[in-house]
Structures are given as structure tokens and as C-alpha cells.
Amino acid sequence: MKDPERTAYEVSGAGRAALTGALTFSTAAALMPLGVTSITKGQVTSIDLAAVTGADSAGLALLIEWLSVAKAEGQSLHYENVPAQLQQLAKLSDVEALLAGRAEA
């Protein structure tokens, strides 16, 4: 059985990365520097969220912060396969356009 709190961030090359597991208060702090590093090094322009198993407001804040980092670096970043739970949380927080679109430089 998979541990729902076990989360991984993997850069797969060609500007892509993938997140797996939960994006929660207990995982967001550890994930933050992984995304920031890959974004600032220009390694990632797209992050696949298809394998995200759960999220809370800290997970949403993490994704928004990564968009901010990309914009500050003059880079583009977008999210693919945003799970329904994250879409709903973004809608409730009135930030759904941020996840649906792209952060452009």
C-alpha cells in the first residue's frame, strides 16, 4: 500500500518534472527548494501533477510560489493534469486562473 504522505519531485528532462504523492502541510516545506532549484536553473517549464494523491492549502501555496519564482526568473511555468481536488481548492481560493494558465515571463 502506498503511503499518502510520501511525496516525490522528479525532473525528467526536456523541461519537465512530475510530482507524486500528497501536497500538504507536511510535505510542502521539503518540496519547496526542489522546485525552486529546478526552476531557477532553467531545468523545468512544465510540472505534471497527475500522480498527486491529495492536497491542502499548503500544497496550493507551494504551486503558486513556484509560479512566482518562475516569473521572477523570467521563465515560463505551467502545470499539467491538475487533479480535481486542487482545481476545487484553487477555485474556492479564487486563484484557479493561476493553475489553469501559464506563468509567463
Helices and strands as residue ranges (DSSP letters): E 8-13, E 16-23, H 25-40, E 46-55, H 57-72, E 77-80, H 84-92, H 96-100, E 102-103
